[in-house]
Amino acid sequence: MQSFEEFVAHWGPWTTTNIEFKPGRFTMGHAAEADWPKLRATWIAQLAEFGLRKPLSDMRVLDIGCFEGGVSHNLAVLGAKVVGLEARETNLRRCEFVAQAAGLSNVRYVLGDMLRLDDHGLGEFDLIVASGVLYHIDAPDLLPFLKSVRAHCRGVVHLDTHVALEPLEAFEPQPGLTVYGRSITEHTPGTDDAAKDERVLSSFRNNYAFWLTERSLMNMLNAAGFSMVLKPMLPMQEWNWRDRGTWIADARTPLGHALISAKYRDPDPRMHTHPQFDRAHHMTPGNPATADLY
């Protein structure tokens, strides 16, 4: 096996993921932020064990767009049987190196595009982790991607993504379903594939991505075949951004109850403020139990 120094000389250094692959040895050369991948994986494991009512060691897990291996590696350390799917070879080699260096036999990595999930013969999974990937997908590919995820899931999907806070654009993925959100530019049109590969925090090949509003995300998940989606609130992993969150989509059919199909609606038809806040006598300051901030 190559030494760490030889590996980095050939494939380049890790960019953002600090993994302790041996006691006291870190992929980014120091202990700073090394707890973050461990804590994130532990939280994902805790939510999966709660939802599926079985230990992580009994689960088959797919980490879609596994990047440099922070989640997949640590879920394997915790005992899961893990498959990591990654489109960029440089990232894949980093994942493989830390797994081999750590002596993990319960994780393997597959080179492939997540938008062609059905092409890789991966089988079914108890837990699918789609963390930091949905907001890199363009509008026409969102529903096919979520349908393919649903087809490979026999348990739950841990979905962590950015959402649009305002419905600035609309898209119709299928008749009768309109979703709302906003587009972002991932790559300047005309950028070649080699340059796209260098931009490891951007999409793999598509130039644009479409961020759904939360309501449209729920409608899209329902159209993909999920009948229930929950949002963990405690414990929770709180991002620095208001427009990012986590949802747990359950692929199992509820027992003993008829399925309720969502009625597709605008992204958020509710009033922006409660009617009481338009009434002056409700807005009189001076509550002795609180301190005014503004």
C-alpha positions in Angstrom: 0.0 0.0 0.0 1.2 3.5 -0.8 2.2 5.8 2.0 -0.1 8.7 2.7 2.6 11.1 1.4 3.0 9.1 -1.8 -0.8 9.0 -2.3 -1.1 12.8 -1.8 1.8 13.4 -4.2 -0.1 11.5 -6.9 -3.8 12.3 -6.3 -3.5 15.6 -4.4 -4.6 16.6 -0.9 -8.0 16.3 0.6 -10.0 19.5 0.1 -12.5 19.7 2.9 -12.9 16.4 4.7 -10.7 15.6 7.6 -10.8 11.9 8.5 -8.8 10.1 11.2 -7.8 7.0 9.2 -5.4 5.8 11.8 -4.9 6.8 15.4 -3.5 10.3 15.3 -3.3 10.4 11.5 -5.6 12.8 9.7 -6.3 13.3 6.0 -5.8 17.0 6.4 -2.8 16.8 8.7 -4.3 18.0 11.9 -7.1 17.3 14.4 -9.2 20.4 13.6 -12.7 19.6 12.3 -12.0 15.9 12.6 -14.9 15.4 14.9 -17.3 16.8 12.4 -17.5 13.8 10.0 -17.8 11.5 13.0 -20.6 13.5 14.6 -22.4 13.8 11.3 -22.3 10.1 10.6 -23.3 9.3 14.2 -26.4 11.6 13.9 -27.3 9.9 10.6 -27.0 6.5 12.2 -29.1 7.5 15.2 -31.9 8.8 13.0 -31.8 5.6 10.9 -31.8 3.3 14.0 -34.8 5.2 15.4 -36.8 5.1 12.2 -36.0 1.5 11.2 -35.9 0.0 14.7 -32.7 -2.0 14.2 -29.0 -1.5 14.8 -26.8 0.1 12.1 -24.8 -3.1 11.9 -27.8 -4.8 10.4 -28.2 -2.1 7.7 -27.0 -1.9 4.1 -26.3 1.7 3.4 -25.7 3.7 0.2 -24.0 7.0 0.3 -24.8 8.9 -2.9 -22.2 11.4 -4.0 -19.9 10.3 -1.2 -17.3 13.0 -2.0 -14.1 12.3 0.0 -15.7 9.7 2.2 -16.5 11.6 5.4 -20.0 10.0 5.9 -19.4 6.6 4.3 -16.2 6.0 6.1 -17.5 6.8 9.5 -20.8 4.9 9.0 -18.6 1.9 8.2 -16.5 2.5 11.3 -19.9 2.4 13.2 -20.6 -1.0 11.7 -22.8 -0.5 8.7 -22.3 -2.3 5.4 -21.7 0.7 3.1 -21.5 1.4 -0.6 -20.3 4.8 -1.6 -21.1 6.1 -5.1 -18.9 8.9 -6.5 -18.5 10.4 -9.9 -15.0 12.0 -9.6 -12.2 9.5 -9.7 -9.9 11.6 -7.5 -12.5 11.6 -4.7 -13.1 7.9 -5.2 -9.4 7.1 -4.8 -9.3 9.2 -1.6 -12.2 7.2 -0.2 -10.5 3.9 -1.1 -7.2 5.0 0.5 -8.7 5.8 3.9 -10.8 2.6 3.9 -7.8 0.5 3.2 -5.6 2.4 5.6 -8.2 1.9 8.3 -8.6 -1.8 7.5 -12.3 -1.5 6.8 -13.7 -4.5 4.9 -17.4 -3.4 5.2 -17.2 -0.4 2.8 -16.7 -0.4 -1.0 -16.7 2.5 -3.5 -18.2 2.6 -7.0 -17.3 5.1 -9.7 -20.4 6.4 -11.3 -22.9 9.2 -11.9 -25.7 9.4 -9.4 -28.1 10.5 -12.2 -27.5 7.0 -13.7 -28.1 5.2 -10.4 -30.0 2.3 -12.1 -26.9 1.5 -14.2 -24.7 0.3 -11.4 -26.4 -2.9 -10.2 -26.3 -1.7 -6.6 -29.4 -3.5 -5.2 -31.6 -2.3 -2.4 -30.6 -0.5 0.8 -32.0 0.0 4.3 -30.6 3.5 4.4 -29.7 5.8 1.5 -27.8 9.0 2.4 -28.3 11.8 -0.2 -26.4 14.5 1.6 -25.4 17.6 -0.3 -26.4 16.3 -3.7 -29.9 17.3 -4.5 -29.1 20.9 -4.9 -26.6 20.0 -7.6 -29.3 18.5 -9.9 -31.1 20.4 -12.7 -34.9 20.6 -12.9 -35.4 17.9 -15.6 -33.4 15.3 -13.6 -34.9 15.8 -10.2 -37.9 13.6 -10.4 -36.1 10.8 -12.3 -33.4 10.9 -9.7 -35.7 10.7 -6.7 -37.7 7.9 -8.4 -34.5 5.9 -8.8 -33.6 6.5 -5.2 -37.0 5.3 -4.1 -36.6 2.2 -6.2 -33.4 1.3 -4.4 -34.7 2.0 -0.9 -36.4 -0.5 1.3 -36.1 1.7 4.4 -35.4 5.4 4.7 -33.6 8.2 2.8 -31.6 10.7 4.7 -31.9 13.8 2.6 -29.8 16.9 3.3 -30.1 19.8 0.9 -30.5 23.5 0.3 -33.9 24.8 -0.6 -35.2 27.9 -2.2 -36.6 30.4 0.2 -38.6 32.1 -2.5 -40.5 30.7 -5.5 -38.8 32.6 -8.3 -39.1 30.0 -11.1 -41.5 27.1 -12.0 -41.0 23.7 -13.7 -43.4 21.0 -14.6 -41.8 17.6 -14.2 -45.0 15.7 -15.1 -48.5 16.6 -16.0 -50.4 17.9 -13.0 -47.3 18.7 -11.0 -45.7 22.1 -11.0 -42.7 22.7 -8.7 -41.2 26.0 -7.7 -37.8 27.3 -6.7 -34.8 29.0 -8.2 -31.9 28.1 -10.5 -28.2 28.5 -9.8 -25.3 28.3 -12.2 -23.0 25.4 -11.5 -20.6 25.8 -14.4 -20.4 28.5 -17.1 -21.9 27.0 -20.3 -19.1 25.9 -22.6 -16.9 24.7 -19.7 -15.1 21.5 -20.7 -15.3 18.3 -18.6 -11.7 18.5 -17.3 -12.4 21.9 -15.9 -15.7 20.7 -14.3 -13.8 17.9 -12.7 -11.5 20.4 -11.0 -14.5 22.2 -9.4 -15.2 19.5 -6.8 -17.8 21.5 -4.9 -20.0 21.9 -8.0 -22.1 19.5 -10.1 -20.5 16.7 -12.1 -21.6 17.7 -15.6 -24.8 19.8 -15.6 -24.3 23.6 -15.9 -27.4 24.5 -13.9 -29.2 23.2 -10.8 -32.7 23.9 -9.5 -33.3 24.4 -5.8 -36.9 23.5 -4.8 -38.9 25.3 -2.2 -39.5 23.1 0.8 -43.2 22.6 -0.1 -42.2 21.7 -3.7 -39.6 19.3 -2.4 -42.3 17.5 -0.4 -44.6 17.4 -3.5 -41.7 16.0 -5.6 -40.9 13.3 -3.0 -44.5 12.3 -3.0 -44.6 12.1 -6.8 -41.4 9.9 -6.5 -43.3 7.4 -4.4 -42.6 8.5 -0.8 -45.7 8.6 1.4 -44.2 10.1 4.5 -41.4 12.6 5.1 -40.2 13.7 8.5 -38.0 16.6 9.6 -35.7 15.9 12.6 -35.7 18.7 15.2 -34.0 17.2 18.2 -31.2 16.2 18.0 -30.5 18.2 14.9 -27.6 19.3 12.8 -28.0 23.0 12.2 -26.3 24.4 9.2 -25.0 28.0 9.1 -27.5 28.7 6.3 -31.2 29.3 6.7 -31.8 27.6 3.3 -30.4 24.2 4.2 -32.1 21.4 6.2 -32.5 17.7 6.6 -35.5 15.5 5.9 -36.1 11.7 6.4 -38.2 10.2 3.6 -39.7 6.8 4.4 -40.0 4.3 1.6 -42.1 1.8 3.5 -45.8 1.6 3.1 -47.7 2.5 6.3 -49.5 -0.5 7.8 -53.2 -0.4 8.5 -53.9 3.0 7.0 -54.9 4.2 3.6 -52.2 6.2 1.9 -52.9 9.9 1.7 -51.8 11.4 -1.6 -50.6 15.0 -1.5 -52.7 17.6 -3.2 -50.2 19.6 -5.2 -50.2 23.3 -4.2 -48.2 26.4 -4.7 -44.9 26.4 -2.7 -46.4 28.0 0.4 -50.0 29.3 0.2 -50.1 30.3 3.8 -50.2 34.0 4.9 -46.8 35.5 5.6 -47.9 36.6 9.0 -50.6 35.6 11.4 -53.6 37.9 11.3 -53.2 38.8 15.0 -50.0 40.6 14.1 -52.0 43.1 12.1 -53.9 44.2 15.2 -52.4 47.0 17.2 -53.4 45.8 20.6 -51.5 42.5 20.1 -48.3 44.4 19.2 -48.1 46.6 22.3 -44.6 46.2 23.8 -43.9 45.9 27.5 -44.1 42.3 28.4 -42.3 42.2 31.8 -41.1 38.6 31.2 -39.1 39.5 28.0 -36.4 41.9 26.8 -36.8 43.9 23.7 -34.2 43.2 21.0 -35.4 45.8 18.5 
